[in-house]
Amino acid sequence: MSETDLPQFPNARDAVRSLRASQIREVANAGFGVPDVLPFWFGESDRVTPPFIRDAASAALSAGATFYTHNLGIAPLRETLARYVSTLHGPTSVEHVAVTSAGVNALMLAAQLVVGAGDRVVAVTPLWPNLVEIPKILGAHVETVSLVYGANGWQLDLERLLAALTPDTKLLMLNSPNNPTGWVMSRDEQRAVLEHCRRLGIWIVADEVYERLYYAGEPGQSAPSFLDLAGRDERVICVNSFSKAWLMTGWRLGWIVAPASLMDDLGKLVEYNTSCAPAFVQQAGIAAIEQGGQFTRELVGELRVSRDHLVGALSALPGVDVKAPPGAMYVFFSLPGASRSLDLCKALVREAGLGLAPGSAFGPEGEGFVRWCYACDTARLDAGVARLKDYLARY
Ligand SMILES: Cc1ncc(COP(=O)(O)O)c(C=O)c1O
């Protein structure tokens, strides 16, 4: 058979083929078949969703909530969300709120609303890969501005970010509190960025899914939000999720706060992506918000204890540089061997049964670090640290 007769295997288009594959998944695959791995690599708690939320979903299912809903979500959930956002960030009406199928779908919808082929997008990194890859699916070009690591942990170089936000920039993608670093953007930084973007007509997509997981303020206080500063009809789209503050990762429920003038078009995009979030899941979302205040406050208290415990235990290990981050649920730290973090994490899972995420999974700026999700009890963290200590002693 000549070369031209060989079957041509069909491929996805170039923009899709060149997307980065998940390095966390690569590490998990390296551990396939290893018994007794302690997994700290994914961004979720090891606890199930609290009973009052599961019960609300069961009741909704029993009552027959099995049909399509309005594209932008059921009215009672949108009203509940509008009240919740108003309490946290000032007056917000239902026409500024849309329900989505979790945070990642909200990010995709937000990008689809404002970004097209050839557009310039800026993202602050290290960063959960989805924010960088989603605009690329749409054919956009993504420039990154790296946070800087120093004595006070990860910080923004504001001047560098403002310089990168050129008049031809369409969109700024920001995530604060940040996955993986735990960095939290200050109110002053948000103000400066907002004013700059206002002047140049640049859209901001603010991923605030970790806003409640904030340890630097008063108990119960959420992290600084663009919603505290921006009018609801400005070029700001805020993305949020039920996954982190109510332990609902598997439910796939989130929301967007955006200008009312976008909502008709957002409804069309929801129609063509998912049509709607499941009705019984939306009912559970109402219970989460209406009955979950105390639960979230306690969760944040527990996470703070876990964070401090892990930071204390890691600091005692030779060669480990770790700082307590002000937000989210990860410790992003450096240790011997992490200059090739993917190789290190594969070795850790194979040889020590310890599942961590390589810093390089969050962009080249994350190389030299590994990410540890501390959303579990301290005994489990201790067991993981013991494995790391043992591994470091061997190498
Ligand atoms: C920064 C960030 N944004 C958004 C999400 C999306 O979460 P979900 O799709 O579960 O709401 C995650 C999940 O880990 C995240 O880390």
The ligand as an SDF file (V2000), in Angstrom:
LIG
                    3D

 16 16  0  0  0  0  0  0  0  0999 V2000
  -10.3260   28.7740   39.9690 C   0  0  0  0  0  0  0  0  0  0  0  0
  -11.4560   27.8680   39.7040 C   0  0  0  0  0  0  0  0  0  0  0  0
  -12.4960   28.3300   39.0080 N   0  0  0  0  0  0  0  0  0  0  0  0
  -13.5480   27.5590   38.7370 C   0  0  0  0  0  0  0  0  0  0  0  0
  -13.5960   26.2620   39.1690 C   0  0  0  0  0  0  0  0  0  0  0  0
  -14.7840   25.4900   38.7640 C   0  0  0  0  0  0  0  0  0  0  0  0
  -15.3680   24.7140   39.6820 O   0  0  0  0  0  0  0  0  0  0  0  0
  -16.7830   24.0960   39.3680 P   0  0  0  0  0  0  0  0  0  0  0  0
  -16.8770   23.8930   37.9080 O   0  0  0  0  0  0  0  0  0  0  0  0
  -16.8030   22.8140   40.1420 O   0  0  0  0  0  0  0  0  0  0  0  0
  -17.7730   25.0830   39.8720 O   0  0  0  0  0  0  0  0  0  0  0  0
  -12.5260   25.7160   39.8870 C   0  0  0  0  0  0  0  0  0  0  0  0
  -12.5050   24.3190   40.3120 C   0  0  0  0  0  0  0  0  0  0  0  0
  -11.5750   23.8090   40.8840 O   0  0  0  0  0  0  0  0  0  0  0  0
  -11.4260   26.5580   40.1670 C   0  0  0  0  0  0  0  0  0  0  0  0
  -10.3720   26.1150   40.8600 O   0  0  0  0  0  0  0  0  0  0  0  0
  1  2  1  0
  2  3  1  0
  2 15  2  0
  3  4  2  0
  4  5  1  0
  5  6  1  0
  5 12  2  0
  6  7  1  0
  7  8  1  0
  8  9  2  0
  8 10  1  0
  8 11  1  0
 12 13  1  0
 12 15  1  0
 13 14  2  0
 15 16  1  0
M  END
$$$$
